Amino acid sequence: MYADQFSQKKADQPAIIMADTGATLTYRQFDQQTNKVAHLLRSLALNRLDHYAVFMENSIHYPEICGAGERSGLYYTCINSYLTADELAYILNNSESQTVFTSTAKCHTLKEALKQCPKIKKCYVVANKDEELPGDMFVNYHDAINDQPSTPIADEFLGTAMLYSSGTTGRPKGILRPLEPQSPSEQLPMMSFLQDLWQYREDMIYLSPAPLYHSAPQAAVGLTIRAGGTAVIMEKFDPEAYLQYISQYRVTHSQLVPTMFSRMLKLPEEIRAKADLSSLEVAIHAAAPCPAKVKEQMIEWWGPIINEYYGATEGLGFAACNSEEWLAHKGSVGKVILGEVSILDENGEPMAKGEPGEIWFKTANAFSYFNDDEKTKEVMSNDGTMSTVGDVGYLDDDGFLYLTDRSTFMIISGGVNIYPQETEDLLITHPKIADAAVFGVPNEDFGEEVKAVLQTMPDIEENEDLVLEIMAFCAENLSAQKCPRSIDFEAELPRLPTGKLYKRVLRDKYWADKKSKILG
């Protein structure tokens, strides 16, 4: 989120607008604010390649806090604002963050997390001037940057986000991209590739309906600013408000997840009919494959402006398709346009066209899991030339990619990645549970929802009271997104002789009438 090149040319043009309130930062203001935060970071002795974190809901200050890292050579980790204190503490420690930017709404959770985070130096809170803060570690953000210079720091370097992905084990892992000591005006090649693919241009208006801690909206807002456009940020998604904002702000570009499509399609016909979408040029969706029926209805409503892509935060490879291509290859997530793809069986042998296997890419972008060589090796081929995130799919004769399953049992609910191992690890600690399996099951609105299938201890009665007890136990220890939406019981869970849980046997019966085991 670097705006120096437009701070004079477009000084009074809005760089950021908060959709709900209309609060605005011009390019001049945005440039000045990012400079002030960069000076603040240097005053804390954060130098190139050091780390800090952002833990807050969508805010007009969110992009400037990230933009400061992008122009000072730092890694910034945007953290899911719904995490519990323990989950937050793990990421703060694992990312080696030295400071945290937060909001008054998230102060309590952060204060609890700090009991486990001895390396955090200060926490800066976006708060009103006279608002009381919870202790000496917390400083008012506005007061902290008020006296900082609004000119660039002397040692500007390109920085980038280090976001977290669940990967192949239960603990989240930071995805680290190597950074050369280059000017922040020179963005990473992957970002230039996306800017061209998504048809970003000067004076575009981008509507961001998703939380900025996600990699896709994080990248999209940053690329909008680099292109010289205006990013309109919703505090949270509301389907009717989203349609209104397209008209109000004359939005040209936006990026969504399939759940948002579904919610808009369920609006009353009179609301949908009066929506003015005439300014909209490009609508992008990703995060989870879109049910074919939903996508067909969206293309019929919005026209052939809907583009889909498939990729991982790791940036292994990239597939994409426009509306016309998708209509000719319904169900596809696109044709691979970055990285070389191979569909392999469990022995590493190529699968025939149309036959599903694990998706491997000849890695398009260098990455590693931060401070975790073992986990990095787990997703790499033996010769180190290919990598995978565990998705299963196939290629058709035209080279279009289709997803059918996830070998890691990752759950994607409403565009949010949920790795079930975390929930399983908690459930097994409950004194009434002998064994636990957690996986995704179909949900019409969210694509998937979290399901727990449990084996109880001997003589434990399996009833609604037990279900409520287990759900409450999860709610006390996990963020809401990771908690089971429903619980079933089995006399014994299927395990292989090696002790590995044969989860697919359990999950398949919930997907029996579905062609793909990822689409809701």
C-alpha positions in Angstrom: 0.0 0.0 0.0 2.4 2.6 -1.3 1.1 5.9 -2.5 4.2 8.2 -2.8 3.9 8.3 -6.6 0.4 9.8 -6.3 0.9 12.0 -3.3 1.4 15.1 -5.5 -0.3 14.1 -8.8 -3.5 13.0 -7.0 -3.1 14.8 -3.7 -6.8 15.5 -3.1 -8.3 12.4 -4.7 -9.6 9.9 -2.1 -7.3 6.9 -1.6 -9.5 5.3 1.0 -13.2 5.8 1.8 -15.0 3.9 4.5 -18.3 2.9 2.8 -20.5 3.1 5.8 -19.5 6.6 7.2 -17.9 8.2 4.1 -14.7 8.9 6.1 -12.0 9.7 3.6 -8.2 9.7 3.3 -6.8 11.6 0.3 -3.6 10.4 -1.4 -1.7 13.3 0.3 -3.1 12.3 3.7 -2.5 8.6 3.1 1.1 9.2 2.1 1.7 11.4 5.2 0.1 8.9 7.5 2.1 6.0 6.3 5.3 8.1 6.7 4.3 8.9 10.3 3.7 5.3 11.1 7.0 4.3 9.5 8.8 6.8 11.6 7.1 5.4 14.7 8.2 1.9 13.8 11.8 3.0 13.4 11.6 4.8 16.7 10.9 1.3 18.2 14.0 0.0 16.6 12.1 -2.0 14.1 14.5 -2.3 11.1 14.3 -4.0 7.7 12.9 -7.6 7.9 11.6 -7.2 11.4 7.9 -8.0 12.2 4.8 -6.3 13.6 1.1 -7.2 13.8 -2.3 -5.7 13.2 -5.2 -7.0 15.2 -8.4 -5.0 14.5 -11.6 -4.8 12.6 -11.8 -2.9 9.2 -10.9 0.7 9.8 -9.7 3.7 7.7 -6.4 3.3 9.6 -5.9 -0.3 8.7 -4.4 0.3 5.2 -2.0 3.1 6.5 -0.7 0.8 9.2 0.1 -1.8 6.6 1.4 0.8 4.2 4.0 1.9 6.7 5.4 -1.6 6.7 5.4 -1.7 2.9 7.6 1.4 2.8 10.0 0.5 5.6 11.1 -3.0 4.7 9.1 -4.7 7.5 6.9 -7.8 7.6 3.4 -7.1 8.9 1.1 -9.8 10.0 -2.7 -9.1 9.8 -4.4 -11.3 12.3 -8.0 -12.7 12.2 -9.9 -10.3 14.5 -12.1 -13.1 15.8 -9.3 -15.1 17.4 -9.3 -15.9 21.1 -6.5 -14.7 23.3 -4.6 -18.0 23.2 -4.9 -18.2 19.4 -3.7 -14.6 19.1 -0.8 -15.1 21.5 0.4 -18.0 19.4 0.6 -16.0 16.2 2.1 -12.9 17.9 4.9 -15.1 19.3 5.4 -17.3 16.2 5.6 -14.2 14.0 8.2 -12.6 16.3 6.1 -9.4 16.2 7.5 -6.6 18.3 4.5 -4.4 18.4 0.8 -4.6 17.7 -1.7 -2.1 16.3 -5.3 -2.7 17.5 -8.6 -1.1 18.3 -10.6 -0.4 21.5 -12.9 -3.3 20.5 -10.0 -5.8 20.5 -8.1 -4.4 23.5 -9.5 -6.9 26.0 -8.5 -9.9 23.9 -5.1 -8.5 23.2 -4.5 -7.7 26.9 -5.2 -11.4 27.7 -2.9 -12.5 24.9 0.0 -10.3 26.1 0.3 -12.4 29.3 2.0 -15.0 27.0 3.9 -12.5 24.7 7.0 -11.2 26.5 8.6 -9.8 23.3 5.8 -7.2 22.5 7.2 -3.7 23.1 4.1 -1.6 22.8 0.5 -1.8 21.6 -1.0 1.1 19.7 -4.8 1.5 20.0 -7.0 3.3 17.4 -9.1 5.1 20.0 -10.8 8.4 20.8 -8.5 10.9 22.5 -10.0 10.7 26.0 -10.7 6.9 25.9 -9.2 5.0 28.8 -6.7 2.3 27.7 -6.1 -1.0 29.6 -2.6 -0.5 31.0 0.9 1.0 30.4 1.6 -1.3 27.4 -1.2 0.4 25.5 -0.8 3.8 23.8 -3.3 5.9 21.8 -2.4 5.5 18.2 -3.2 9.1 17.2 -1.1 10.5 20.0 1.8 8.2 19.1 2.0 9.3 15.4 0.9 13.0 15.9 4.4 14.3 16.4 6.1 12.0 13.9 7.5 13.5 10.6 5.1 13.2 7.6 8.1 12.9 5.2 9.6 9.5 4.2 12.1 7.8 6.5 15.7 7.9 5.4 16.0 4.2 4.8 13.0 3.2 2.8 12.7 -0.4 1.6 10.0 -2.6 0.2 8.1 -4.6 2.9 5.2 -7.0 2.6 2.6 -8.9 4.5 3.4 -12.2 6.3 0.0 -13.8 6.5 -0.8 -17.1 8.1 -2.1 -20.2 6.5 -3.1 -23.4 8.2 -1.1 -25.5 5.7 -0.8 -29.2 6.5 -0.9 -29.2 10.3 -3.1 -27.8 12.9 -1.0 -24.8 13.9 -1.1 -21.8 11.6 2.1 -21.0 9.8 3.5 -17.6 8.6 4.1 -17.5 4.9 7.4 -15.7 4.4 8.3 -14.2 1.1 12.0 -13.3 0.5 12.5 -9.5 0.2 15.4 -7.9 -1.6 16.6 -4.6 -0.3 14.7 -2.6 -3.0 12.7 0.6 -3.1 9.0 0.4 -2.1 8.2 1.8 -5.5 9.2 -1.5 -7.0 6.4 -4.0 -6.0 6.8 -7.8 -5.9 6.4 -9.5 -9.3 3.4 -11.4 -8.1 1.6 -8.1 -7.3 2.3 -6.8 -10.8 0.9 -10.0 -12.3 -2.3 -9.6 -10.3 -2.7 -6.0 -11.2 -2.6 -6.8 -14.9 -4.9 -9.9 -14.5 -7.6 -8.1 -12.6 -7.5 -5.1 -15.0 -6.6 -2.6 -12.3 -6.2 1.0 -13.7 -5.8 4.5 -12.7 -9.1 6.1 -11.3 -10.7 2.8 -10.7 -13.1 2.5 -7.7 -12.6 -0.8 -5.8 -15.3 -1.9 -3.3 -13.8 -4.2 -0.6 -16.5 -6.1 1.3 -14.3 -8.5 3.3 -12.1 -8.4 6.4 -8.7 -6.9 5.6 -6.9 -9.6 7.6 -7.6 -11.9 4.6 -4.9 -12.1 1.9 -7.1 -11.4 -1.1 -8.7 -8.1 0.2 -5.4 -7.1 1.7 -3.7 -7.4 -1.7 -6.6 -5.9 -3.6 -6.8 -2.7 -1.6 -3.0 -2.3 -1.8 -3.0 -2.8 -5.6 -5.8 -0.3 -6.0 -3.8 2.4 -4.2 -0.7 1.5 -6.3 -2.8 1.8 -9.4 -4.0 5.3 -8.4 -7.6 4.2 -7.7 -9.9 4.6 -4.7 -10.5 1.8 -2.3 -14.0 1.8 -0.7 -13.9 -0.4 2.4 -17.0 -1.9 4.1 -16.7 -2.4 7.8 -18.6 -5.7 7.3 -20.5 -7.3 4.5 -24.2 -6.7 4.1 -25.7 -7.8 0.8 -28.2 -4.9 0.4 -25.7 -2.3 1.5 -23.1 -3.8 -0.9 -25.4 -3.2 -3.9 -26.2 0.3 -2.7 -22.5 1.1 -2.4 -21.8 0.0 -6.0 -24.3 2.7 -7.2 -23.3 5.3 -4.6 -19.6 5.2 -5.2 -19.8 4.2 -8.9 -17.7 1.1 -8.2 -15.8 -0.4 -11.1 -14.0 -3.3 -9.5 -14.7 -5.7 -6.5 -13.7 -9.0 -5.1 -16.1 -11.4 -3.3 -16.4 -14.9 -2.0 -19.2 -17.3 -3.1 -21.1 -16.9 0.2 -21.6 -13.2 -0.7 -23.1 -14.2 -4.1 -25.5 -16.5 -2.3 -26.7 -13.9 0.1 -27.3 -11.3 -2.6 -29.2 -13.8 -4.7 -31.5 -14.4 -1.7 -32.5 -10.7 -1.5 -36.0 -9.8 -2.4 -36.5 -9.5 -6.1 -37.4 -5.8 -5.9 -34.1 -5.0 -4.1 -32.1 -6.8 -6.7 -34.0 -5.3 -9.6 -33.4 -1.7 -8.5 -29.6 -2.2 -8.0 -27.7 0.0 -10.4 -24.7 -2.0 -11.5 -23.9 0.0 -14.6 -20.5 1.2 -13.4 -19.2 -2.3 -12.5 -16.5 -3.6 -14.9 -14.8 -6.5 -13.1 -16.0 -8.7 -10.3 -13.6 -11.3 -9.0 -14.2 -14.3 -6.8 -12.1 -16.9 -5.1 -11.4 -18.4 -1.6 -13.7 -21.4 -2.4 -15.2 -22.9 -5.5 -18.5 -21.4 -6.4 -21.5 -23.7 -6.7 -22.4 -23.9 -10.4 -26.0 -22.8 -10.0 -25.0 -19.8 -8.0 -22.4 -18.7 -10.5 -24.8 -19.2 -13.4 -27.4 -16.9 -11.7 -24.7 -14.3 -10.9 -23.5 -14.2 -14.6 -27.1 -13.9 -15.7 -27.7 -11.0 -13.3 -24.4 -9.1 -13.6 -23.4 -10.1 -17.1 -20.1 -11.7 -18.2 -17.9 -9.6 -15.8 -17.3 -12.3 -13.2 -13.8 -13.6 -13.1 -12.6 -16.5 -10.9 -9.2 -17.5 -9.8 -7.6 -20.3 -7.7 -4.4 -19.9 -5.8 -3.0 -20.4 -2.3 -1.6 -17.7 0.0 1.7 -19.5 -0.5 1.6 -18.4 -4.2 2.5 -21.8 -5.5 0.6 -21.4 -8.8 -2.4 -19.6 -10.2 -5.4 -20.6 -12.3 -8.0 -18.2 -13.6 -11.0 -17.9 -16.0 -13.4 -15.3 -17.2 -17.2 -15.7 -17.5 -17.1 -17.0 -21.0 -14.4 -19.6 -20.2 -16.3 -20.7 -17.2 -19.5 -21.1 -19.0 -17.7 -23.4 -21.5 -16.1 -25.3 -18.6 -18.7 -25.2 -15.8 -17.3 -26.1 -12.4 -13.7 -25.2 -13.3 -11.6 -22.9 -11.3 -9.7 -21.8 -14.4 -6.7 -22.5 -16.5 -3.3 -22.5 -15.0 -1.5 -19.3 -16.0 1.2 -19.1 -13.4 3.4 -22.1 -12.4 3.4 -25.5 -14.0 0.7 -27.9 -12.7 0.9 -31.7 -12.2 -1.9 -34.0 -11.0 -0.2 -36.9 -9.2 -1.3 -40.0 -7.4 -0.1 -41.0 -3.9 3.0 -42.4 -5.4 3.9 -39.3 -7.3 2.8 -40.7 -10.6 0.9 -38.6 -13.1 -2.9 -39.1 -13.4 -4.7 -39.3 -16.7 -6.7 -36.3 -17.9 -10.0 -36.2 -16.1 -8.8 -38.4 -13.3 -8.4 -36.7 -9.9 -5.2 -36.6 -7.9 -3.2 -34.3 -5.7 -2.5 -30.9 -7.3 1.2 -30.0 -7.4 2.8 -26.9 -8.8 6.3 -26.2 -10.0 6.6 -23.3 -7.5 5.9 -20.0 -9.2 7.0 -17.9 -6.2 9.6 -18.6 -3.6 8.2 -18.9 0.0 8.9 -20.7 3.2 6.9 -21.2 6.5 8.5 -18.8 9.0 11.0 -20.5 11.3 9.6 -23.9 10.3 11.9 -25.8 7.9 10.1 -29.1 8.6 6.7 -27.8 7.6 8.1 -26.2 4.5 9.6 -29.6 3.5 6.3 -31.3 4.1 4.7 -29.4 1.2 7.6 -29.8 -1.1 8.4 -32.7 -3.5 11.5 -34.8 -2.7 13.6 -32.9 -5.2 12.3 -29.5 -4.0 11.0 -28.4 -7.4 7.2 -28.7 -6.7 4.9 -27.9 -3.8 1.3 -28.5 -2.8 -1.3 -27.3 -0.3 -3.1 -30.7 -0.5 -6.0 -29.9 -2.8 -7.3 -32.7 -5.0 -8.5 -32.2 -8.6 -8.2 -32.9 -12.3 -7.5 -31.3 -15.6 -9.8 -31.6 -18.6 -8.6 -31.9 -22.2 -8.5 -28.1 -22.6 -6.2 -27.7 -19.5 -8.9 -26.3 -17.2 -8.5 -27.3 -13.5 -11.4 -28.7 -11.4 -11.2 -29.2 -7.6 -12.9 -32.2 -6.1 -11.5 -32.6 -2.6 -8.8 -31.5 -0.1 -6.4 -34.2 1.1 -5.7 -32.1 4.2 -9.5 -31.8 5.1 -9.2 -28.1 5.2 -12.6 -26.5 5.7 -13.5 -23.3 3.8 -16.5 -21.8 5.3 -17.6 -18.4 3.8 -14.1 -17.9 2.5 -12.4 -18.5 5.8 -9.9 -21.3 6.1 -10.4 -23.6 9.1 -8.0 -26.5 9.8 -9.9 -29.1 11.7 -6.9 -30.4 13.6 -7.1 -27.5 16.0 -10.7 -28.3 16.9 -10.0 -32.1 17.2 -7.0 -31.4 19.5 -9.3 -29.5 21.8 -12.2 -31.9 21.7 -10.0 -34.9 22.7 -9.1 -33.1 25.9 -12.7 -33.1 27.1 -13.1 -35.8 29.8 -16.2 -37.3 28.2 -14.7 -37.7 24.7 -12.7 -40.7 23.7 -12.0 -39.7 20.1 -12.9 -36.9 17.7 -13.1 -36.2 14.0 -13.8 -32.8 12.6 -14.5 -32.0 8.9 -16.5 -29.8 6.6 -20.1 -30.7 5.6 -22.3 -28.9 3.0 -23.8 -25.6 3.9 -26.0 -23.8 1.4 -24.9 -20.3 2.4 -21.2 -20.8 3.4 -20.2 -23.7 1.2 -19.1 -25.8 4.2 -19.7 -25.8 7.9 -17.8 -27.4 10.8 -19.1 -30.8 11.8 -17.7 -32.9 14.8 -18.3 -36.6 15.0 -17.4 -37.9 18.4 -16.8 -41.2 20.2 -17.7 -40.9 23.9 -16.1 -42.5 26.9 -17.8 -45.6 28.2 -21.1 -45.1 30.1 -21.5 -41.5 28.8 -25.0 -40.8 27.7 -25.1 -39.2 24.2 -27.9 -36.7 24.3 -28.7 -33.0 23.7 -27.3 -31.9 27.0 -23.9 -33.5 26.1 -24.0 -31.7 22.7 -24.7 -28.3 24.4 -21.9 -29.0 26.9 -19.4 -29.8 24.2 -20.4 -26.8 22.1 -20.0 -24.5 25.2 -16.6 -26.1 25.8 -15.5 -25.3 22.2 -16.9 -21.7 22.5 -14.8 -21.1 25.6 -11.5 -22.2 23.9 -11.8 -21.5 20.2 -12.8 -18.6 18.0 -16.4 -19.0 16.7 -15.4 -19.9 13.2 -13.6 -23.1 14.4 -16.5 -24.3 16.7 -18.7 -27.2 15.4 -22.1 -26.1 14.1 -23.4 -29.6 14.8 -22.2 -32.8 16.5 -22.9 -36.4 15.8 -21.8 -39.6 17.7 -20.4 -42.9 16.5 -19.8 -46.0 18.6 -16.2 -46.1 17.4 -14.3 -43.8 14.9 -12.5 -45.6 12.1 -8.7 -45.7 12.6 -6.2 -47.5 10.5 -3.8 -50.0 12.1 -1.2 -47.2 12.2 -3.6 -45.2 14.4 -4.4 -42.7 11.6 -8.0 -41.5 11.6 -9.7 -42.6 8.4 -11.8 -39.5 8.3 -12.9 -39.8 4.7 -15.2 -42.7 5.6 -17.0 -40.5 8.0 -17.1 -37.4 5.8 -18.3 -39.1 2.6 -21.7 -40.0 3.9 -22.4 -36.3 4.4 -21.4 -35.6 0.8 -23.1 -38.6 -0.8 -25.2 -36.6 -3.2 -22.5 -34.1 -4.1 -20.3 -34.5 -7.1 -17.5 -32.5 -5.5 -16.5 -32.8 -1.9 -15.7 -29.1 -1.7 -18.9 -27.5 -3.1 -21.8 -26.8 -0.8 
